Amino acid sequence: MRANGSTGAFTITEAGGITPFRINSGAPASSFEITAAGDVGVGTTSPGKKLEVAGDVKIGRASGGLTSLFIENTGDTYTSSWIMRANGTNGAFTITEAGGTSPFKINTGSAASTLVVTTSGVEVTGTLKVNGTTMTVPDYVFEPTYQLLPLEQQGEYIRTNKHLPAVGGAQYDDQGRAVIDLGQNQMGMLEELEKAHLYIQLLARQNAELEARLARLEAAQP
């Protein structure tokens, strides 16, 4: 342990000359504090947790690779381990499970305010892509083998169930709030739109046939 008369610094130094601990002259009061409860404070005299920092915290490394902050819970029924990382190779920020799955990722170069959580909900600026639902694009509606429900039955279904067949009824979470599966909903709406075009074509053919029949009847009049 040394007090440097030239710099005023207090250091703890190994015999080989390495200094892992240093307090420079002029450091403010309570720069580093350990309470009787074992809580550690940086810049505070009364830390309320095992580590409390009053001010900004910087976690970094001098060269590439991953800069990581580990958050682990190993003492309860459900154990978990999460890692917040800044990738020195591609610049992405991720929240990653210990197993390697990254459910949250922000790529470098992302536009400002791409995702904003407001008091009224979530605002997204840019393109929103929703994956997860195994989606089958309903172009099968236009296949010759597709069995289009007769228009009368389609109407009866809607009147009885209060929703389109492929879209599904309203769904709610355990708090009673309406929820929607965007992928499934969009594919269902697309299917009903494609079916609507088939119904329009069917009605157009029927209308043309009726007009032709009417024209023949009028032509047959003396």
C-alpha positions in Angstrom: 0.0 0.0 0.0 1.5 3.3 -1.0 0.8 7.0 -0.7 2.5 8.8 -3.5 4.0 12.0 -2.4 4.2 13.3 -6.0 0.7 12.6 -7.2 -1.1 12.2 -3.9 -2.6 8.9 -5.0 -3.2 6.0 -2.7 -2.4 2.6 -4.3 -2.3 -1.1 -3.6 0.5 -2.5 -5.7 1.7 -6.1 -6.3 5.4 -6.8 -5.8 5.7 -7.1 -9.5 4.6 -3.5 -10.0 1.0 -4.0 -11.1 -1.4 -1.6 -9.4 -5.0 -3.1 -9.4 -6.3 -0.5 -6.9 -5.8 3.3 -7.0 -7.5 6.3 -5.4 -6.3 9.6 -7.0 -5.8 12.8 -5.0 -8.9 15.0 -5.1 -11.4 12.1 -5.4 -14.8 13.3 -3.9 -16.2 12.0 -0.6 -17.9 8.6 -0.7 -16.5 7.8 -4.2 -16.5 4.2 -2.9 -18.5 3.1 0.2 -19.3 -0.2 1.8 -22.0 -0.2 4.4 -22.3 -2.4 7.5 -24.9 -4.5 5.5 -22.3 -5.2 2.8 -23.9 -2.9 0.2 -21.5 -1.1 -2.1 -22.1 2.5 -3.2 -20.2 4.4 -5.8 -20.8 8.1 -5.4 -23.4 7.6 -2.7 -23.1 7.1 1.1 -26.3 5.1 1.5 -26.5 2.3 -1.2 -29.8 0.4 -0.9 -28.7 -2.6 -3.0 -25.6 -4.8 -3.2 -24.3 -2.3 -5.8 -25.7 1.2 -6.3 -24.1 3.8 -8.5 -25.0 7.5 -8.4 -24.2 8.6 -11.9 -23.5 7.1 -15.3 -22.0 3.6 -15.7 -19.9 2.6 -18.7 -19.2 -1.1 -19.6 -16.7 -1.5 -22.4 -13.7 -3.2 -23.9 -10.7 -1.9 -25.9 -10.9 -4.3 -28.8 -13.6 -6.3 -30.8 -15.7 -9.1 -29.6 -18.7 -8.8 -27.2 -19.1 -6.4 -24.3 -21.6 -8.1 -22.0 -23.7 -7.5 -18.9 -24.9 -10.7 -17.3 -28.2 -10.9 -15.3 -28.7 -14.2 -13.6 -31.3 -15.7 -11.2 -30.2 -19.2 -9.9 -31.9 -19.4 -6.5 -35.6 -19.7 -7.4 -37.9 -22.3 -8.9 -37.4 -20.8 -12.4 -33.8 -20.1 -13.1 -32.8 -17.7 -15.8 -29.7 -16.1 -17.3 -29.8 -13.1 -19.6 -27.0 -11.2 -21.3 -27.1 -7.7 -22.7 -24.4 -7.3 -25.3 -22.9 -4.8 -27.6 -21.3 -6.7 -30.5 -17.9 -5.2 -31.5 -18.1 -7.0 -34.9 -21.4 -5.9 -36.3 -22.3 -3.1 -33.9 -25.7 -4.7 -32.8 -27.1 -4.5 -29.3 -28.8 -7.7 -28.2 -30.6 -9.2 -25.2 -29.6 -12.9 -25.2 -30.5 -15.9 -23.2 -27.6 -18.0 -21.9 -28.4 -20.7 -24.4 -27.7 -18.2 -27.3 -31.2 -17.2 -28.4 -31.5 -13.4 -28.9 -35.2 -12.4 -28.8 -34.3 -8.7 -28.9 -31.8 -7.0 -31.3 -31.1 -3.5 -32.5 -28.8 -3.3 -35.5 -26.3 -0.6 -35.9 -27.5 2.3 -38.0 -31.1 2.0 -36.9 -33.0 5.3 -37.3 -33.8 7.5 -34.4 -37.2 6.8 -32.7 -37.8 3.7 -34.7 -39.7 2.2 -31.7 -41.3 4.6 -29.1 -43.4 3.5 -26.2 -45.9 6.3 -25.3 -48.6 6.7 -22.7 -51.1 5.6 -25.4 -49.2 2.6 -26.8 -46.3 1.8 -29.1 -45.3 3.8 -32.2 -43.2 2.2 -34.9 -41.5 4.3 -37.6 -40.5 2.4 -40.7 -41.5 -1.1 -41.9 -43.1 -3.4 -39.4 -42.6 -7.1 -40.1 -44.4 -9.7 -38.0 -43.2 -13.3 -38.0 -43.8 -16.2 -35.7 -47.2 -17.5 -37.0 -46.8 -20.3 -39.5 -48.4 -18.5 -42.4 -49.8 -20.1 -45.5 -50.5 -17.4 -48.1 -54.1 -18.2 -49.2 -53.5 -18.2 -52.9 -55.0 -21.8 -52.8 -58.4 -20.0 -53.0 -57.7 -19.6 -56.8 -56.9 -23.3 -57.4 -59.5 -25.1 -59.5 -59.9 -27.7 -56.6 -60.8 -25.1 -54.0 -64.4 -25.6 -52.7 -65.8 -22.1 -52.4 -68.6 -21.9 -49.9 -71.9 -21.0 -51.5 -72.6 -17.3 -51.1 -75.8 -18.1 -49.1 -73.8 -20.2 -46.6 -71.1 -17.6 -46.3 -73.8 -15.0 -45.4 -75.4 -17.4 -42.9 -72.1 -18.1 -41.2 -71.4 -14.3 -40.9 -74.8 -13.6 -39.4 -74.5 -16.5 -36.9 -70.9 -16.0 -35.8 -70.5 -12.2 -36.3 -67.2 -12.6 -38.1 -65.7 -13.8 -41.4 -64.8 -17.5 -41.4 -61.1 -17.1 -42.1 -60.6 -14.1 -39.8 -61.9 -15.5 -36.5 -63.7 -13.9 -33.6 -62.4 -11.5 -31.0 -59.8 -12.7 -28.6 -58.9 -11.4 -25.1 -56.0 -11.8 -22.7 -56.4 -12.7 -19.0 -56.9 -9.0 -18.3 -59.9 -8.8 -20.6 -58.1 -6.7 -23.2 -58.6 -7.4 -26.9 -55.5 -9.0 -28.5 -54.8 -9.8 -32.1 -52.4 -12.2 -33.9 -51.3 -9.9 -36.7 -49.9 -12.5 -39.0 -52.9 -14.8 -38.7 -55.3 -11.9 -38.9 -53.7 -10.5 -42.1 -53.7 -13.9 -43.8 -57.3 -14.4 -42.9 -58.3 -11.0 -44.3 -56.4 -11.8 -47.5 -58.2 -15.1 -47.8 -61.6 -13.4 -47.4 -60.6 -10.7 -49.9 -59.6 -13.3 -52.5 -62.9 -15.2 -51.8 -64.8 -11.9 -52.3 -63.2 -11.5 -55.8 -64.5 -15.0 -56.6 -67.9 -14.1 -55.4 -67.8 -10.9 -57.5 -66.8 -12.9 -60.6 -69.6 -15.4 -59.9 -72.2 -12.6 -59.5 -70.9 -10.9 -62.6 -71.4 -14.1 -64.7 -74.9 -14.6 -63.3 -75.7 -10.9 -64.1 -74.4 -11.3 -67.6 -76.4 -14.5 -68.1 -79.6 -12.7 -66.8 -79.0 -9.7 -69.2 -78.5 -12.1 -72.1 -81.7 -14.0 -71.2 -83.6 -10.7 -70.9 -82.2 -9.6 -74.3 -83.4 -12.8 -75.9 -86.9 -12.5 -74.3 -87.2 -8.9 -75.5 -86.0 -9.9 -79.0 -88.7 -12.6 -79.1 -91.5 -10.1 -78.4 -93.7 -9.5 -81.4 
